[in-house]
Amino acid sequence: MAGIDNAIFYTVWSYRKGAGRDILTLMLDYFKAEKPWLKRFVTLSPKTEMAHNFHLNNGAVVLQRNRQSVNYEYILL
């Protein structure tokens, strides 16, 4: 699709330990296989140490810090 190369998610969260990583992996694999024109995966996450560590440990970079949230970006290669 011309001009559309981003997938934006409100957040990635689960109460079950490890499920957030599973959700992230499933979504990234889905985008690579089914929507190869998408190149960016961005989350809007709370400003918590847990969210920060989760995203950085799973390959994201801080895209932007906002007053009440942080955007993390995963590059789809």
CYANA upper distance limits for C-alpha pairs under 8 A (distance plus 0.5 A):
  1 MET  CA      5 ASP  CA      8.49
  1 MET  CA     37 TRP  CA      7.47
  4 ILE  CA     37 TRP  CA      8.11
  4 ILE  CA     38 LEU  CA      7.51
  5 ASP  CA     37 TRP  CA      6.38
  5 ASP  CA     38 LEU  CA      4.59
  5 ASP  CA     39 LYS  CA      5.78
  5 ASP  CA     40 ARG  CA      6.83
  6 ASN  CA     38 LEU  CA      5.99
  6 ASN  CA     39 LYS  CA      6.60
  6 ASN  CA     40 ARG  CA      5.19
  6 ASN  CA     41 PHE  CA      6.51
  6 ASN  CA     42 VAL  CA      7.98
  7 ALA  CA     38 LEU  CA      7.38
  7 ALA  CA     40 ARG  CA      6.60
  7 ALA  CA     41 PHE  CA      5.37
  7 ALA  CA     42 VAL  CA      6.82
  8 ILE  CA     41 PHE  CA      6.44
  8 ILE  CA     42 VAL  CA      5.35
  8 ILE  CA     43 THR  CA      6.33
  8 ILE  CA     44 LEU  CA      8.28
  9 PHE  CA     41 PHE  CA      8.12
  9 PHE  CA     42 VAL  CA      6.69
  9 PHE  CA     43 THR  CA      5.24
  9 PHE  CA     44 LEU  CA      6.86
 10 TYR  CA     43 THR  CA      6.11
 10 TYR  CA     44 LEU  CA      5.29
 10 TYR  CA     45 SER  CA      7.26
 11 THR  CA     43 THR  CA      5.82
 11 THR  CA     44 LEU  CA      5.82
 11 THR  CA     45 SER  CA      5.61
 11 THR  CA     46 PRO  CA      8.49
 12 VAL  CA     20 GLY  CA      6.53
 12 VAL  CA     23 ILE  CA      7.89
 12 VAL  CA     24 LEU  CA      7.59
 12 VAL  CA     43 THR  CA      7.82
 12 VAL  CA     45 SER  CA      8.08
 13 TRP  CA     19 ALA  CA      8.35
 13 TRP  CA     20 GLY  CA      5.79
 14 SER  CA     19 ALA  CA      6.33
 14 SER  CA     20 GLY  CA      5.83
 15 TYR  CA     19 ALA  CA      8.08
 16 ARG  CA     20 GLY  CA      8.27
 18 GLY  CA     22 ASP  CA      6.98
 19 ALA  CA     23 ILE  CA      6.59
 20 GLY  CA     24 LEU  CA      6.69
 21 ARG  CA     25 THR  CA      6.58
 21 ARG  CA     58 ASN  CA      8.00
 22 ASP  CA     26 LEU  CA      6.59
 23 ILE  CA     27 MET  CA      6.67
 24 LEU  CA     28 LEU  CA      6.65
 25 THR  CA     29 ASP  CA      6.57
 26 LEU  CA     30 TYR  CA      6.54
 27 MET  CA     31 PHE  CA      6.68
 28 LEU  CA     32 LYS  CA      6.74
 28 LEU  CA     41 PHE  CA      8.48
 28 LEU  CA     76 LEU  CA      7.75
 29 ASP  CA     33 ALA  CA      6.70
 30 TYR  CA     34 GLU  CA      6.19
 30 TYR  CA     35 LYS  CA      7.87
 31 PHE  CA     35 LYS  CA      5.28
 31 PHE  CA     36 PRO  CA      6.68
 31 PHE  CA     38 LEU  CA      7.32
 32 LYS  CA     36 PRO  CA      5.51
 32 LYS  CA     38 LEU  CA      8.22
 32 LYS  CA     76 LEU  CA      7.64
 38 LEU  CA     76 LEU  CA      7.95
 39 LYS  CA     75 ILE  CA      6.74
 39 LYS  CA     76 LEU  CA      5.55
 39 LYS  CA     77 LEU  CA      7.75
 40 ARG  CA     73 GLU  CA      7.39
 40 ARG  CA     74 TYR  CA      6.67
 40 ARG  CA     75 ILE  CA      5.70
 40 ARG  CA     76 LEU  CA      6.42
 41 PHE  CA     73 GLU  CA      6.21
 41 PHE  CA     74 TYR  CA      5.56
 41 PHE  CA     75 ILE  CA      6.92
 41 PHE  CA     76 LEU  CA      7.63
 42 VAL  CA     71 ASN  CA      6.94
 42 VAL  CA     72 TYR  CA      6.07
 42 VAL  CA     73 GLU  CA      4.96
 42 VAL  CA     74 TYR  CA      6.79
 43 THR  CA     70 VAL  CA      8.46
 43 THR  CA     71 ASN  CA      5.88
 43 THR  CA     72 TYR  CA      5.82
 43 THR  CA     73 GLU  CA      7.11
 44 LEU  CA     69 SER  CA      6.98
 44 LEU  CA     70 VAL  CA      6.39
 44 LEU  CA     71 ASN  CA      5.29
 44 LEU  CA     72 TYR  CA      7.40
 45 SER  CA     51 ALA  CA      7.22
 45 SER  CA     69 SER  CA      6.03
 45 SER  CA     70 VAL  CA      5.81
 45 SER  CA     71 ASN  CA      6.70
 45 SER  CA     72 TYR  CA      7.97
 46 PRO  CA     51 ALA  CA      7.15
 46 PRO  CA     68 GLN  CA      7.32
 46 PRO  CA     69 SER  CA      5.17
 46 PRO  CA     70 VAL  CA      6.71
 47 LYS  CA     51 ALA  CA      7.55
 47 LYS  CA     52 HIS  CA      7.82
 47 LYS  CA     68 GLN  CA      6.83
 47 LYS  CA     69 SER  CA      5.49
 47 LYS  CA     70 VAL  CA      6.43
 48 THR  CA     52 HIS  CA      6.68
 49 GLU  CA     53 ASN  CA      6.50
 50 MET  CA     54 PHE  CA      6.54
 51 ALA  CA     55 HIS  CA      6.71
 52 HIS  CA     56 LEU  CA      6.70
 53 ASN  CA     57 ASN  CA      6.30
 54 PHE  CA     58 ASN  CA      6.73
 55 HIS  CA     59 GLY  CA      6.95
 55 HIS  CA     60 ALA  CA      5.72
 55 HIS  CA     61 VAL  CA      7.93
 55 HIS  CA     72 TYR  CA      7.38
 56 LEU  CA     60 ALA  CA      5.47
 56 LEU  CA     61 VAL  CA      6.66
 56 LEU  CA     62 VAL  CA      8.47
 59 GLY  CA     74 TYR  CA      7.10
 60 ALA  CA     72 TYR  CA      6.37
 60 ALA  CA     73 GLU  CA      5.72
 60 ALA  CA     74 TYR  CA      5.23
 60 ALA  CA     75 ILE  CA      8.14
 61 VAL  CA     72 TYR  CA      6.03
 61 VAL  CA     73 GLU  CA      5.92
 61 VAL  CA     74 TYR  CA      7.31
 62 VAL  CA     70 VAL  CA      7.72
 62 VAL  CA     71 ASN  CA      6.67
 62 VAL  CA     72 TYR  CA      5.13
 62 VAL  CA     73 GLU  CA      6.89
 63 LEU  CA     70 VAL  CA      8.13
 63 LEU  CA     71 ASN  CA      5.82
 63 LEU  CA     72 TYR  CA      5.68
 63 LEU  CA     73 GLU  CA      6.27
 64 GLN  CA     70 VAL  CA      6.39
 64 GLN  CA     71 ASN  CA      5.61
 64 GLN  CA     72 TYR  CA      7.64
 65 ARG  CA     69 SER  CA      6.92
 65 ARG  CA     70 VAL  CA      5.04
 65 ARG  CA     71 ASN  CA      6.87
 66 ASN  CA     70 VAL  CA      6.09
 66 ASN  CA     71 ASN  CA      8.24
